[in-house]
């Protein structure tokens, strides 16, 4: 069974490695990093995704997460336990804020977007990668209990402790555009991407279904709303002060 999956890998996705989506996101983040940059990993967790390690590539890399393991995250210069809607840093602190697979978990995304805008320096960027809610995987996730999500991720080799409840309230182009406008951020780039069908690679029959789906949604831009990844870059306006944005959030 595994050999057939490997044969499909080699034949159809030879350029795709494990965590290819995180590698793609890493490359987007690196475009905005400078040696003197201050960076915030929003939802840094325990540091289990090696592609999100930017320590040493910027002046400082801080992290925030509700998971207490963030304090010992080896990818951070400093980790703090906090909710994303109450970032424990001062106004205008960061050049770059990024979040990898976090937006889908937010109960009140507008509060989070406003907090991100507050802690960004004018001209700073907010980069994120999150599932597009109209793809089949988030659609199934919205219709099934959390225990099922843990089971599927266990089959994929992900620990149950790292499988968190999902909301999908900031997970399509329209959602992001609205949240950006309401928080004073400018949409600089939003991409919807479908690559190797990771959620259907568990066995070759499902893999073939995923392969057919991938080929379909990449065949024409009309199918772009059905692609799995939503990767975005939002920017804080140059003339916008953090104090003004804080007042709007009250």
SERO-4910 file (N, C-alpha, C, O; in steps of 0.05 Angstrom, whole numbers):
BEGIN
 pado doro    nc1    nc2    nc3   cac1   cac2   cac3    cc1    cc2    cc3    oc1    oc2    oc3
  Unk    A     17    -24      0      0      0      0     18     25      0     13     44    -15
  Unk    A     38     25     18     56     48     19     72     52     -6     77     74    -15
  Unk    A     80     29    -19     95     31    -43     79     44    -66     91     59    -82
  Unk    A     53     39    -67     37     51    -87     34     81    -83     35     97   -102
  Unk    A     32     90    -57     31    118    -51     57    131    -59     58    153    -70
  Unk    A     80    118    -54    106    128    -61    109    131    -92    121    149   -102
  Unk    A     97    112   -106     99    113   -135     83    136   -146     92    149   -165
  Unk    A     60    142   -134     45    166   -142     60    191   -135     61    210   -151
  Unk    A     73    191   -112     90    214   -104    110    220   -126    113    243   -135
  Unk    A    125    199   -134    147    203   -152    137    210   -180    150    226   -195
  Unk    A    114    199   -188    104    203   -215     91    230   -218     93    243   -239
  Unk    A     76    239   -198     59    262   -200     68    287   -184     61    309   -191
  Unk    A     83    282   -163     91    304   -146    120    302   -138    127    303   -114
  Unk    A    138    299   -157    166    295   -150    179    318   -136    199    315   -121
  Unk    A    168    343   -140    180    366   -128    169    372   -100    178    391    -87
  Unk    A    150    356    -91    137    362    -65    150    345    -43    151    320    -45
  Unk    A    159    358    -22    170    345      1    151    347     24    130    360     22
  Unk    A    158    334     46    142    336     71    141    365     79    161    379     79
  Unk    A    117    374     88    112    402     96    118    422     74    129    443     79
  Unk    A    112    414     49    117    432     27    102    459     30    112    479     21
  Unk    A     79    458     43     64    483     46     77    502     66     77    526     62
  Unk    A     89    490     87    104    507    106    129    518     93    138    541    100
  Unk    A    142    503     76    166    513     62    158    536     44    173    556     42
  Unk    A    135    533     30    126    555     13    120    580     29    128    602     21
  Unk    A    108    576     52    102    599     70    128    611     80    131    636     82
  Unk    A    147    595     87    173    605     96    186    623     75    197    644     82
  Unk    A    185    615     50    196    631     29    182    658     27    195    678     21
  Unk    A    156    659     32    141    684     31    151    702     54    155    726     50
  Unk    A    154    691     78    163    706    101    191    717     97    196    740    103
  Unk    A    209    701     86    237    709     82    238    734     63    258    749     65
  Unk    A    219    738     46    219    761     29    217    787     45    224    808     35
  Unk    A    207    785     69    202    809     85    221    812    109    218    831    125
  Unk    A    239    793    113    257    793    136    282    809    129    293    807    107
  Unk    A    291    824    150    317    837    148    332    831    174    320    824    194
  Unk    A    358    834    174    374    828    199    365    845    222    369    837    245
  Unk    A    355    869    217    347    887    239    317    886    246    307    903    261
  Unk    A    303    867    234    274    865    238    266    853    265    280    836    275
  Unk    A    244    862    275    231    850    299    207    835    289    191    845    274
  Unk    A    205    810    298    186    791    287    169    778    309    179    773    330
  Unk    A    143    774    303    125    760    321    113    737    308    100    739    286
  Unk    A    116    713    319    103    689    311     77    686    327     78    679    351
  Unk    A     54    692    314     29    691    328     17    663    327      8    654    306
  Unk    A     17    650    350      9    622    350     33    604    347     33    584    333
  Unk    A     55    611    361     81    598    357     81    570    369     95    552    359
  Unk    A     65    564    389     64    538    401     90    528    411    107    544    421
  Unk    A     94    502    409    118    489    420    142    490    401    164    483    408
  Unk    A    137    500    376    159    500    357    163    474    343    185    464    340
  Unk    A    141    462    333    143    435    320    147    437    290    152    416    277
  Unk    A    144    460    278    147    463    249    173    477    244    176    501    247
  Unk    A    193    462    235    220    472    232    222    494    212    240    511    213
  Unk    A    204    495    192    205    516    172    198    543    183    204    563    170
  Unk    A    186    544    207    180    570    220    201    579    238    196    596    256
  Unk    A    225    569    236    248    577    252    263    599    238    277    594    218
  Unk    A    260    624    248    274    647    236    293    660    256    303    682    252
  Unk    A    299    645    278    317    656    298    345    659    286    355    641    273
  Unk    A    356    682    290    382    688    279    381    702    252    401    713    242
  Unk    A    357    703    239    354    716    214    342    744    217    340    759    198
  Unk    A    335    751    242    324    777    248    335    786    275    347    770    290
  Unk    A    331    811    282    342    821    308    330    806    331    343    800    350
  Unk    A    304    802    330    290    787    351    266    773    340    252    784    323
  Unk    A    260    749    350    237    734    343    222    727    368    231    711    385
  Unk    A    198    739    371    181    734    394    158    716    386    152    713    362
  Unk    A    145    703    406    123    686    400    101    688    421    107    692    445
  Unk    A     76    684    413     53    685    431     36    660    425     31    653    402
  Unk    A     26    648    447      8    625    444     -5    619    470      6    625    492
  Unk    A    -29    608    469    -42    599    494    -29    574    505    -31    568    529
  Unk    A    -15    559    488     -1    534    496     23    542    513     41    557    503
  Unk    A     25    534    538     47    542    555     74    532    545     95    542    554
  Unk    A     74    513    526    100    504    515    114    526    499    137    523    492
  Unk    A     99    548    493    112    569    478    135    581    492    154    592    480
  Unk    A    135    580    519    157    592    535    183    578    529    204    591    530
  Unk    A    182    552    524    207    537    518    211    532    488    228    516    481
  Unk    A    196    546    471    199    543    442    228    551    434    235    574    437
  Unk    A    244    532    423    272    538    417    275    556    392    297    565    387
  Unk    A    253    561    378    255    578    354    252    608    361    253    625    343
  Unk    A    247    614    386    241    641    395    262    652    413    275    638    428
  Unk    A    266    679    411    282    693    431    266    698    456    277    700    478
  Unk    A    240    699    453    222    703    476    194    692    469    183    698    448
  Unk    A    183    676    487    156    666    484    139    674    507    147    672    530
  Unk    A    115    683    501     96    691    522     69    677    518     60    673    496
  Unk    A     58    669    541     31    656    541     10    677    541      8    693    559
  Unk    A     -6    678    519    -27    698    517    -45    690    494    -38    675    476
  Unk    A    -69    702    494    -88    698    472    -81    717    450    -70    739    455
  Unk    A    -87    709    425    -80    726    402    -97    752    402    -89    771    388
  Unk    A   -119    753    416   -135    778    417   -126    796    439   -139    817    444
  Unk    A   -104    790    452    -92    807    472    -62    804    472    -50    794    492
  Unk    A    -50    812    451    -21    808    447     -5    825    467     -9    849    468
  Unk    A     11    812    484     24    827    506     49    842    499     70    839    511
  Unk    A     47    858    478     69    875    469     58    903    463     35    906    458
  Unk    A     76    923    464     68    950    461     61    957    432     68    942    413
  Unk    A     48    980    428     41    989    401     66    992    384     87   1001    393
  Unk    A     63    985    358     85    990    339    111    976    344    132    987    338
  Unk    A    110    952    356    134    938    363    147    923    340    171    921    338
  Unk    A    131    912    322    141    892    303    141    901    274    123    915    265
  Unk    A    161    892    260    162    896    231    146    875    216    134    880    195
  Unk    A    146    851    227    133    828    214    118    812    235    129    806    256
  Unk    A     93    806    230     77    787    246     69    765    227     59    771    205
  Unk    A     73    740    235     64    718    217     49    697    234     53    694    258
  Unk    A     31    683    220     16    661    234     13    638    214      4    642    191
  Unk    A     21    615    223     20    590    207     -2    572    218      1    561    239
  Unk    A    -23    569    202    -46    552    210    -57    561    237    -59    544    255
  Unk    A    -65    586    239    -76    597    263   -104    609    259   -121    606    275
  Unk    A   -108    623    236   -133    638    232   -157    620    234   -178    629    242
  Unk    A   -154    595    226   -177    577    227   -187    570    255   -209    560    258
  Unk    A   -171    577    275   -178    571    303   -190    595    318   -198    592    341
  Unk    A   -192    618    305   -200    643    319   -230    644    324   -246    641    306
  Unk    A   -237    650    349   -266    655    355   -274    682    347   -296    686    336
  Unk    A   -257    703    351   -264    730    344   -241    742    328   -224    757    338
  Unk    A   -240    736    302   -218    744    286   -214    774    283   -191    783    281
  Unk    A   -235    790    284   -232    819    282   -215    830    305   -199    847    301
  Unk    A   -220    820    329   -204    829    352   -174    822    348   -157    838    355
  Unk    A   -169    799    336   -141    791    331   -129    808    309   -106    817    313
  Unk    A   -143    813    288   -133    830    266   -126    858    277   -106    870    269
  Unk    A   -143    869    294   -139    895    305   -114    895    324    -99    915    325
  Unk    A   -110    873    338    -87    871    355    -61    870    338    -41    882    344
  Unk    A    -63    855    316    -40    853    298    -33    881    287    -10    889    286
  Unk    A    -54    895    278    -50    922    268    -37    940    289    -20    957    283
  Unk    A    -45    937    314    -35    954    335     -5    949    340     10    968    343
  Unk    A      3    924    340     31    918    347     50    921    323     75    920    327
  Unk    A     40    924    299     56    928    276     66    957    274     52    976    281
  Unk    A     91    960    265    101    987    258     87    996    232     78    979    216
  Unk    A     84   1022    228     73   1032    203     90   1020    180    114   1022    180
  Unk    A     76   1009    160     90    996    138     97    967    143    106    953    125
  Unk    A     92    957    167     97    929    174     77    911    161     56    919    152
  Unk    A     84    885    160     67    866    146     57    843    165     71    835    184
  Unk    A     33    834    159     21    810    172     19    789    150      4    792    131
  Unk    A     33    767    154     33    744    135     20    720    148     24    715    172
  Unk    A      3    706    133    -10    683    145    -14    661    124    -16    667    100
  Unk    A    -15    637    134    -23    614    118    -45    599    133    -43    595    157
  Unk    A    -67    593    120    -90    581    133   -106    565    112   -104    571     88
  Unk    A   -121    545    120   -138    531    100   -160    549     90   -172    565    104
  Unk    A   -166    546     64   -189    560     51   -214    544     58   -216    520     53
  Unk    A   -233    557     70   -256    543     81   -274    529     61   -291    513     68
  Unk    A   -271    536     35   -288    524     14   -276    499      2   -288    486    -14
  Unk    A   -252    492     11   -239    467      3   -254    444     17   -266    448     38
  Unk    A   -252    419      6   -266    397     18   -258    391     47   -274    382     63
  Unk    A   -232    395     53   -222    388     79   -235    405    101   -246    394    120
  Unk    A   -234    432     99   -248    449    119   -278    445    119   -291    447    139
  Unk    A   -289    439     95   -318    434     94   -326    410    110   -345    411    126
  Unk    A   -310    388    107   -315    364    124   -310    370    153   -325    361    170
  Unk    A   -289    386    159   -282    392    186   -305    407    200   -310    403    224
  Unk    A   -318    425    185   -340    440    197   -365    423    203   -382    430    219
  Unk    A   -366    400    190   -389    382    193   -384    358    212   -401    342    216
  Unk    A   -360    356    223   -352    333    239   -341    342    266   -332    365    269
  Unk    A   -343    325    287   -333    332    314   -303    333    315   -289    322    298
  Unk    A   -293    346    336   -265    350    340   -250    323    343   -227    320    334
  Unk    A   -264    303    355   -251    277    358   -245    264    331   -225    250    329
  Unk    A   -261    269    311   -255    259    284   -230    272    273   -214    259    259
  Unk    A   -227    298    278   -203    312    268   -178    300    281   -157    297    268
  Unk    A   -180    294    307   -157    282    321   -150    255    309   -127    248    306
  Unk    A   -171    240    303   -167    213    291   -153    215    264   -133    201    259
  Unk    A   -162    233    247   -151    236    220   -122    245    222   -104    235    208
  Unk    A   -117    265    240    -89    274    243    -71    253    255    -47    253    249
  Unk    A    -82    236    271    -66    214    283    -57    195    260    -35    185    260
  Unk    A    -75    190    241    -68    173    218    -46    187    201    -30    173    188
  Unk    A    -46    213    202    -26    228    186      0    233    202     19    246    192
  Unk    A      1    223    227     25    225    242     27    249    260     49    256    269
  Unk    A      5    263    265      5    287    281     -7    281    308    -28    267    310
  Unk    A      6    289    330     -3    283    357    -30    297    363    -35    319    353
  Unk    A    -47    284    378    -73    295    386    -70    321    401    -87    339    398
  Unk    A    -49    324    417    -45    348    432    -40    372    414    -44    395    423
  Unk    A    -32    367    389    -27    389    370    -50    392    350    -46    405    330
  Unk    A    -73    381    356    -97    384    340   -117    400    355   -128    391    376
  Unk    A   -122    425    346   -139    444    361   -165    448    347   -167    445    323
  Unk    A   -186    456    362   -213    461    350   -211    483    329   -196    502    332
  Unk    A   -227    480    308   -227    499    286   -254    514    284   -275    503    292
  Unk    A   -253    539    274   -276    556    271   -281    565    242   -304    566    234
  Unk    A   -260    571    227   -261    579    199   -277    605    196   -295    606    179
  Unk    A   -271    625    212   -284    651    210   -267    672    197   -276    695    194
  Unk    A   -244    665    187   -226    683    173   -212    668    150   -188    670    147
  Unk    A   -228    653    135   -215    633    118   -225    632     89   -226    611     77
  Unk    A   -231    656     78   -235    658     50   -228    687     42   -225    704     59
  Unk    A   -227    692     16   -219    719      7   -237    740     18   -228    761     27
  Unk    A   -263    735     17   -283    755     27   -279    761     57   -280    784     65
  Unk    A   -275    740     73   -271    743    101   -246    760    107   -247    779    123
  Unk    A   -224    754     94   -199    768     98   -202    797     90   -192    815    104
  Unk    A   -214    802     67   -217    829     57   -234    846     76   -227    869     82
  Unk    A   -255    834     87   -271    849    106   -256    854    132   -257    876    143
  Unk    A   -242    834    142   -228    837    167   -205    857    164   -200    873    183
  Unk    A   -192    857    142   -170    876    137   -181    904    136   -170    922    149
  Unk    A   -203    908    122   -215    935    120   -224    945    148   -220    968    154
  Unk    A   -236    927    164   -246    935    190   -224    940    210   -229    952    231
  Unk    A   -200    930    205   -178    933    224   -157    953    214   -137    958    228
  Unk    A   -161    965    190   -143    985    180   -118    974    166    -99    988    162
  Unk    A   -119    948    158    -97    936    144   -103    936    114   -126    935    105
  Unk    A    -82    938     98    -85    938     69    -78    910     58    -58    899     65
  Unk    A    -95    900     41    -90    874     28    -69    878      6    -74    891    -14
  Unk    A    -46    866     10    -25    868    -10    -24    844    -29    -19    847    -53
  Unk    A    -30    820    -18    -30    796    -34    -46    774    -21    -43    769      3
  Unk    A    -62    760    -37    -77    737    -27    -76    716    -49    -85    721    -71
  Unk    A    -66    692    -42    -64    670    -61    -79    646    -51    -78    640    -27
  Unk    A    -92    632    -70   -104    606    -64    -89    585    -79    -86    587   -104
  Unk    A    -80    565    -65    -61    546    -76    -70    517    -70    -78    511    -48
  Unk    A    -68    500    -90    -73    471    -87    -48    456    -95    -39    460   -118
  Unk    A    -37    440    -78    -14    425    -84    -19    395    -80    -41    385    -85
  Unk    A      1    381    -70     -3    352    -65    -25    348    -45    -25    361    -24
  Unk    A    -44    330    -50    -67    326    -32    -60    311     -7    -65    286     -5
  Unk    A    -49    325     13    -38    312     37    -59    296     52    -53    275     63
  Unk    A    -83    307     54   -104    294     70   -114    268     58   -128    253     71
  Unk    A   -108    263     33   -117    238     20    -94    220     12    -98    201     -3
  Unk    A    -70    225     23    -47    208     17    -45    184     35    -25    169     33
  Unk    A    -64    179     52    -62    157     71    -62    130     57    -50    111     67
  Unk    A    -76    128     34    -77    102     19    -81    109    -11    -91    130    -17
  Unk    A    -72     91    -28    -72     98    -57    -99    104    -69   -101    121    -86
  Unk    A   -121     90    -61   -147     97    -74   -156    126    -68   -165    140    -86
  Unk    A   -153    134    -42   -160    162    -36   -140    182    -49   -148    204    -57
  Unk    A   -115    173    -51    -95    191    -63   -103    196    -92    -99    219   -102
  Unk    A   -113    176   -107   -121    181   -134   -144    200   -136   -146    216   -155
  Unk    A   -162    199   -117   -184    218   -116   -173    246   -112   -182    265   -125
  Unk    A   -155    249    -93   -143    275    -88   -127    285   -112   -127    309   -117
  Unk    A   -114    267   -126    -99    275   -150   -118    286   -171   -112    307   -183
  Unk    A   -141    273   -175   -160    283   -195   -171    310   -187   -175    328   -204
  Unk    A   -176    314   -161   -186    339   -151   -166    361   -155   -172    383   -164
  Unk    A   -140    355   -149   -119    375   -152   -117    384   -181   -114    408   -187
  Unk    A   -117    365   -199   -115    371   -228   -139    389   -236   -135    407   -252
  Unk    A   -163    383   -226   -186    398   -234   -184    427   -224   -188    446   -240
  Unk    A   -179    431   -198   -180    459   -188   -156    476   -197   -157    500   -195
  Unk    A   -135    463   -208   -113    478   -219   -115    481   -249    -98    494   -262
  Unk    A   -137    471   -261   -140    472   -290   -150    499   -299   -146    507   -323
  Unk    A   -163    514   -281   -175    539   -289   -179    557   -264   -186    546   -243
  Unk    A   -175    583   -267   -179    601   -244   -207    602   -234   -212    611   -211
  Unk    A   -226    593   -250   -254    592   -240   -257    573   -216   -275    576   -200
  Unk    A   -238    554   -214   -239    535   -191   -221    543   -168   -219    529   -148
  Unk    A   -209    567   -170   -191    576   -148   -204    576   -121   -190    571   -101
  Unk    A   -230    583   -118   -242    583    -92   -243    556    -78   -249    554    -54
  Unk    A   -237    535    -93   -237    508    -81   -210    497    -74   -207    474    -67
  Unk    A   -189    514    -76   -162    505    -70   -157    506    -40   -170    521    -26
  Unk    A   -139    490    -30   -135    485     -1   -123    508     14   -132    515     36
  Unk    A   -102    520      3    -86    540     19    -95    569     13   -100    576    -10
  Unk    A    -96    585     34    -99    614     31    -75    626     44    -71    624     68
  Unk    A    -58    639     28    -34    652     38    -36    682     32    -40    690      9
  Unk    A    -33    698     53    -38    726     50    -16    744     61      0    735     78
  Unk    A    -15    768     51      2    789     62    -14    814     64    -24    825     44
  Unk    A    -17    824     89    -31    849     95    -10    869    105      9    861    119
  Unk    A    -14    895    100      5    915    108     -8    937    124    -30    946    117
  Unk    A      6    946    144     -4    969    160      3    995    144     26    998    134
  Unk    A    -16   1013    143    -12   1037    128     11   1054    140     14   1055    164
  Unk    A     26   1067    123     50   1082    132     42   1106    149     56   1112    169
  Unk    A     20   1119    143     12   1142    159     -6   1137    182    -18   1155    193
  Unk    A     -9   1111    189    -28   1104    209    -15   1099    236      3   1082    238
  Unk    A    -23   1113    257    -11   1110    283    -24   1088    298    -48   1082    294
  Unk    A     -9   1075    316    -20   1053    332    -41   1063    351    -60   1049    357
  Unk    A    -38   1088    361    -57   1098    380    -84   1102    368   -105   1098    380
  Unk    A    -84   1110    341   -110   1113    327   -124   1087    324   -148   1086    328
  Unk    A   -109   1066    317   -121   1040    313   -131   1028    339   -151   1014    339
  Unk    A   -117   1035    361   -126   1025    387   -153   1037    395   -170   1024    406
  Unk    A   -157   1063    388   -182   1076    395   -204   1063    379   -227   1061    389
  Unk    A   -199   1055    353   -220   1043    337   -228   1016    348   -251   1008    345
  Unk    A   -210   1002    361   -216    976    371   -231    976    397   -240    955    407
  Unk    A   -234   1000    410   -248   1002    435   -278   1000    431   -293   1001    451
***
